[in-house]
Amino acid sequence: MKTLKVDVVNAEKTFFSGDAKFVALPGVEGELGVLPGHVPFITQIKPGFVRVTLPESDEVRRIFVAGGILEVQPNSVTVLADTVVRSEDLDEAKAKKALEDAKAKRQNATGSLEIARLEAEMLALTAELAEIKKLSGKR
């Protein structure tokens, strides 16, 4: 069986590195699916789950990313994410609190760079909460 080498990383560490038979994730233009032998490309991804289907067990590993860059080569997939959270580490209460804090800071923000950063953070946290709700429905 052909497989892909998959790496999901941020600037600080590697969150997943291993083989997969399929990878799916949210691209800015829509849902992306990658199989071994895929044509090379680079694109932006939006907040959501990277779903890695392991070759030996058909287990699907879910890793939340808050946006980033995807590079696909015929035998490899690299996800360089802004923020990464393993599905087992997602915490709804913590995400809700962070979203409330970001909203409060946004109301008092004055600089355009600060406003843009806070709005991006709020977007990522809203996506994280939506994914947590989807995940809890599957449990």
Secondary structure, DSSP 8 states (H G I E B T S, - for coil): ---EEEEEE-SS-EEEEEEESEEEEEETTEEEEE-TT---EEEEEEEEEEEEE-TTT--EEEEEEEEEEEEEETTEEEEEESSEEEGGG--HHHHHHHHHHHHHHHHH--SHHHHHHHHHHHHHHHHHHHHHHHHHHH-
